[in-house]
Amino acid sequence: MANIKSQKKRIRTNAKAAERNRAVKSELKTRLKNARASVGTDANAEDVRVAQKRIDMAAAKGVIHKNTAKRRKSRLMKKVNAAG
């Protein structure tokens, strides 16, 4: 355990940030899974739109790198376009 007051605060703030990042990543995975599962159905357009929005939000918050976001969106759209 740290003795320095500022380091104790950093430990607390890092824990809060990790908790938020974990929640964002979890929702991102869920939305991507739903979008991939609905490929070829009527609900696919909405699922893909929401998944892309979550990818963009995660990149904007710094949870994932911007190039990772672009790659995930590209791969998702390749699957959608191949099916449709």
C-alpha positions as CSV (number, residue, x, y, z in Angstrom):
1,M,0.0,0.0,0.0
2,A,1.2,3.5,-0.9
3,N,2.2,5.9,1.9
4,I,2.0,9.1,-0.3
5,K,-1.3,10.8,-0.2
6,S,-1.4,11.6,-3.9
7,Q,-0.5,8.0,-4.8
8,K,-3.4,6.8,-2.6
9,K,-5.7,9.1,-4.6
10,R,-4.3,7.8,-7.9
11,I,-5.1,4.2,-6.8
12,R,-8.7,5.2,-6.1
13,T,-9.1,7.2,-9.3
14,N,-7.5,4.4,-11.4
15,A,-9.9,1.9,-9.9
16,K,-12.9,4.1,-10.8
17,A,-11.6,4.5,-14.4
18,A,-11.0,0.8,-14.7
19,E,-14.6,0.1,-13.5
20,R,-16.0,2.5,-16.1
21,N,-13.8,1.1,-18.9
22,R,-14.9,-2.4,-18.0
23,A,-18.5,-1.4,-18.3
24,V,-17.9,0.3,-21.7
25,K,-16.0,-2.7,-23.1
26,S,-18.6,-5.1,-21.9
27,E,-21.5,-3.2,-23.6
28,L,-19.4,-2.9,-26.7
29,K,-18.9,-6.7,-26.9
30,T,-22.6,-7.3,-26.3
31,R,-23.6,-4.8,-29.1
32,L,-21.1,-6.4,-31.5
33,K,-22.3,-9.8,-30.7
34,N,-26.0,-8.8,-31.3
35,A,-25.1,-7.1,-34.6
36,R,-23.2,-10.2,-35.8
37,A,-26.0,-12.5,-34.7
38,S,-28.7,-10.5,-36.6
39,V,-26.9,-10.5,-39.9
40,G,-29.4,-11.3,-42.6
41,T,-32.5,-10.4,-40.5
42,D,-34.7,-7.3,-40.5
43,A,-33.4,-6.0,-37.2
44,N,-29.8,-6.0,-38.5
45,A,-29.7,-2.4,-39.6
46,E,-30.6,-1.1,-36.1
47,D,-28.2,-3.5,-34.4
48,V,-25.4,-2.4,-36.7
49,R,-26.1,1.3,-36.1
50,V,-26.1,0.8,-32.4
51,A,-22.9,-1.3,-32.5
52,Q,-21.1,1.4,-34.6
53,K,-22.3,4.1,-32.2
54,R,-20.9,2.2,-29.2
55,I,-17.6,1.6,-31.0
56,D,-17.3,5.3,-31.7
57,M,-18.1,6.2,-28.2
58,A,-15.6,3.8,-26.8
59,A,-12.9,5.3,-29.0
60,A,-13.9,8.9,-28.1
61,K,-13.6,8.0,-24.4
62,G,-10.2,6.4,-25.0
63,V,-11.3,3.0,-23.9
64,I,-10.2,1.5,-27.2
65,H,-7.7,3.0,-29.7
66,K,-9.1,4.9,-32.7
67,N,-7.6,2.5,-35.2
68,T,-9.0,-0.5,-33.3
69,A,-12.4,1.2,-33.6
70,K,-12.0,1.6,-37.3
71,R,-10.9,-2.0,-37.7
72,R,-13.9,-3.3,-35.8
73,K,-16.3,-1.2,-37.8
74,S,-14.7,-2.3,-41.0
75,R,-14.9,-6.0,-40.1
76,L,-18.5,-5.6,-39.0
77,M,-19.5,-4.0,-42.3
78,K,-17.7,-6.6,-44.3
79,K,-19.8,-9.3,-42.6
80,V,-23.0,-7.3,-43.2
81,N,-22.3,-6.6,-46.8
82,A,-21.3,-10.2,-47.5
83,A,-24.6,-11.4,-46.2
84,G,-26.8,-8.8,-47.8
